[in-house]
Amino acid sequence: MSYIWTLPTRIFHWLLVIYFATAYLTSEVEWLLPIHAAAGYGVAILVLFRIFWGFWGPRYARFADWPLSLKELREFLKDPSRPYPSHNPAASWVMLGIIVSLALTTLTGILTYGIQEGRGILAFLHAPHYEEMELFEELHEFFANLSLMLVLIHLAGVALDRLLHKEHGVLESMITGYKRIDAPPARLNFWQKAMAAIFLSAAVIVPIWAMSADSPFSRSVYEPVEYDSLAPEFSEECGSCHTLYPPFLLPKASWQKVMATLEDHFGDDASLDEETRARIEAFLLQNAAEHSTKEAAFYIKKSISHLPEPPIAITQTPYWKARHKDIDQRYFKAAKSRANCKACHKDIEMGMIEDANISLAEVKI
């Protein structure tokens, strides 16, 4: 019986399992984005710790102790019966792949969070690079799926090792730290203990901190808009009849079309005196989708670029239809109208459509 995996290594392993599973399971649910991002930050810190641990950690955790030569890998594949104190050659390559893939996953994730959402530590990249948001999102998804594939291979390897070498207690060693094998024990010095405490504490504290909208890890570059003071006529005339739609949700051509046909405004007469109409139209054009870097504005512009005529309703845009196609129709019935955006988007009348503020639960069906 030998002590192979020290406590920091085991804590790293199980925290990584929790964070990666959380991040992956929340990746497709918009209102869970804060949890997804927080878990992603946790993975990022753990990856940094594992890289540090791989160079300056204890015996068996160091990359130098892993059998990574191709010769050893070939010999292992021919005869997998030989025991290894740490990872066997195949597991060493898979673990190295997981570390690299997770590093790229978290890097592209933080870039996506900053560029697409305008949030987090790289939010300053949002304005200059928002038009590339799709690229970063696709790269993030690619590396996330690659990481999942490598994790599944790792689990298959653990199961196989369990069948071939149950007597070594490989699975149990990630809980107890001990393998039933004859090898020198791993030991930690003071420096290693101190650095492990710093990294692992950060891996717990930062994700919790990132859950706060005011933390530097999740703060938005956007602030709520007070339309009452910024554009009182727009707020009063438009907001008195329906949801006060932020101007960035439609392009200039759409707003011009809307403002030119107020006498037949979706079946109602919303006519205004010319001076008021002109001022509201000017405000809408100045703040239309073409002048916004927000995610919704970007995708709405892209989705209608091929249409022969600009739509006059947000619900007519292909982007809106795609984003809402899987929502239970009972929610729309309960909200009285598909155009009643504020039923679920609680911050829309403040010029914000934040994923975390989407709430279907408050719409009684």
N, C-alpha and C positions, 0 to 999 in steps of 0.2 A: 504494500500500500504506500503510495507516494503522493505528496501534496503537489499538484500540478497547476491548478487554476486558483490564483489568489483572490481574495475577496473583491478588490476593485475590478478585476476581470469579470467576475461573475455578476457583479452589480451592473457593469457595462452591458453585458450580454442580455440580461433580463429587462433592463430599461430600454434597450434597443428593440427588443421584441415588442414591448408595449407601445413605444412611440411609432414604430414603423406600421404596426397593425392599425393603430389609431389614425395615422395619417392616410393610410391607404383606404380604410373604410369610410372616411369622411370626405374623400376627394371629390365625389360626385354630388354632394349635398351642399347647395350654395350657402344656406344659413349656418352651416357648420364650418365655414371657412376659417373663423378665428381659431377653432380647435385644430383644424388641419394645419394651419400655419404654426401654431404653438408646438404641435408635435414635430413638425418639420424642423423648427429651431432646435428642439431637443435632439433629434437625429444628427443635426449638423455639429452640435457640441460633442456628442458622443463619438462621431467620426474623427473630429479633431483630437479627442482624447486617445482614440485607438491608434491614430498615426503616431502621436507622441509615445504611447505605450509600446508601439512596435519598434521604436528606436531606443528608448531609454527605460523601458519597463523591465520587469523581472524575467527570469529564465522561463522559457516556453511561450511567453507572450511576445517576445521580440521576433521581428521578421527574420533576423539572422538565424534563429533556431528552427525555422520552418524548412522542411525539405522541399525546396522549390526548384531544384534542378530537373531538367527534362529526363535525365538518366534515371533519377530516383522515381519519377512519375511512371516511366515505362516499366521499371522493375516492379513497382507496386501494382500496376495493372496486370502484370503477368502473374504475380503472386501476392495477393492482398492479405496474406496470413501474418505477415510481420507486424508486431506491435510498435507503435510510436508513442512516446511520452506526451507530445502535444498533438498537433494535427498530422494526419498522414499526408503524403504528397498530393493526392487528389483534393482532399479537404483544404489543404493550404492554398491551392490555386483558386478554389471556389471562394474561400474566405477573403483572399486578396481581391478577387473580382467584386465581391459584395462591398468591400470598403471603398474601392474606386467608384463603383456604380452609385453607391449612396452619397459619396462626395459630390458627384456630378448631379445627382437628383436634388440634393439640398441646394447646391449652387444655382441650378436653373430654377428651382422653386422660389428661392429668395429673389432672384432676378424677375421672375414672373410676377411675384407679389408686388414688387416695386414698380415694374413697368406697366403691368396690366391694371392693377388695383390702385396704384399710387400709394401703397402702404409699406411700412417696414423700413429697415435700415438702408435699403437701396431705392427708396421712394424718389430720391432726387433724379433718378434716371427716367422717371415717368414721362415728363414733358418732352425731352429730346428723343425718346425712343418708343413712344406709345404705338406708333405705326408698325413696329415689329413685335407687338405683343403675341401674335399668333405663333410666331417662330419659337419664342421662348416657352410658351405653353406646350407646344408640340414636343420640344426637346425635353421638357420636364416630364411629360407623360411617357416618353420613350424610355428615359432612364429609370423612372419609377417602375415601369413594367419589366425592364431588364433586371432591376433589383429583385423584384418579386420572383422572377424566373430563377435567379441564382439562389434565392432563399429556399425555393421549393427543391432545387437540386441539393442544397445543403441538408434539408430535412430528409430527403431520400437517402442521402449518404449516411446520416445518423441512423436511420432505420436499418439500412444494410449492415452497418457496423454493429448494430444491436444484434442482428442475426448471426454475424460471423464471429464477433468478439464480445459476447455478452459478459464473459467473465472479467473483462477489463473495467466494466462500469463506466463507460464513456458518458452515457446520458446522465447518470447520477453525479458524475464529476462536476457538471455545471451547477449543481446545487451544493454539494459538499466540498468540492475542490479536490477530492482525492480520487485517484485511479488505482485499480488493483494491478500495479505494474512496478517493476523494479527500476527506479530511476532516481537521480538526485532531486531533492525537494526544491520547490521554488521559494524564494525568500524576498521580502521587501525591505529596502533600506529607508531611512528617514525621509530622504528627498523624494523617493517614489511615493511614499505614503502621503506626503504633503501635496504633491502635484495631483495625485489621484483624488484627494479630498477636494481640491479646488475645482478640478474639471467636473467631477460627479455632482458636486453641490451646484455648480452652474447649470448642469444638465437638468436639475430639478427646478431651480429658481427661475431661470430664463423662460421656460414654457409657461409657468404660472404667471409671470410678469407679462408675457406676451399676450395673455388673455385680456389684459386691460387695453381698451381702445386708446388710452393716453400714453402707453409705453412707447419707447422709441422703436420697439420691435413690431408694432402694429399701427402706429399713428398714421393718419391719412394726410395727404397734402391738401385735401379739400376741407373746407369749412361749410357748415350749413348757411344757406342764403336767406336773408330776411327780405323777401320780396315786398312786404308791406312798406318798407322804407326805401328799398332799392328802386322799385318800380310800382308805386302805389296804384296807378291806373290799371296796369296789367293785373295786379293782385286783386283789385276790387272788381273789375269788369269780367275777368275770366274766372276767378276763384269763387265768385258768388253763385255760379251756375253748375260748376263741375269741379273735378280735381284740378288743382293748379299745376298744369304740366310744365316741367322745366323746359325752356326753349331748346336745350341741346338734344332733345329727343326727336327732333325733326330737322331736316335741312332747310335752307333758305327758300328754295322753290316751293316746298310744302307750306311754309308759313305765309308766303306771298299768296298762294292759292287760297288758303284759309281766310286771310284777311280781305281778300277781294270778293268773297261771297258770303259776307256776314248776314245778309238778308235771308239766306237759306243755310243756316249754320246747323247742319245735322237735323234738319226738320224744324228748327226754331228760327225766329227772327232776332238776331243779335246785333242789329245795326247800331252804329255809333256815329256821333258827329265826326266830321272828317279830321279835325285836329287831333281828337283823342285817338281815333283809329290809326292815324299816321304815326303818332308817338308810340303806341303799343306795337305797331308793325316794326318800327325802327328798333325797338328794344328786342323783339323776337329775332330779327335778322342779325343784330349785333351779337347775340348769344346762341345762335343756331348751331346745329351739329358741326358745321364746318369750322367753327371757332372753339370747339371743345376737344379736350384730350381724354375725356372720360370713356370708359370701356363701352357703355351703352351707345354713346354717340358714334364711336368708331364702327361698331358692328352694324348699327342701323344704316349708316352711310353706305357701308359695303353691301348690305343686303338689298338695297333699293337701287344700286347703281345700274342694274340691267333693266329696270322697269321703264316702260315707255312714258309713263306719267308719274309725277311725284305723288305719293299717298298723302291724304290730308288727315289721316288718323294713325296714331302710333300702332294700334291693333291691326292695321292693314299691312304693316311692314313684315317681310319674311322673317326678320330676326325675332320680332315679338312672337310670331306664331311658333317658331322653332323652340323658343325658350319656354313657352307655356303649353306646348302640345301634350305633355304628360300630366298636367294638373287635372285633378278630378273635376268634371263639369259641374258638380254640385257646388263647388266654391264660387264659380262664376254666377250661378243662379242665386246663391245666398248674398253675393255682393251686388245683386241687381243689374250689374252691367260689366262686360269685359273691360270697359273703359274706366271702371272705378278702381284705379290703381292703388289709391291710398288704403283700400281695404286690407291689403297685404303689405304694401310698401309704406311703412309708417313715416318715413322721412322724405317721401317724394316731393311734398310741397315745400321742402326746404332745399330743393335742388340736389338731393342725395338719393342714390339707389344702392345702398350698401347691402351686401349679401347678409350680413349679420342682423340686419333689421327687417328681414323678410319674415312675416309671421302669418302662416295659414291658420294657426290654432285659434286666432281671434275671430276668424270668419266662421260663424256658426252654420253648420250644414245639417 
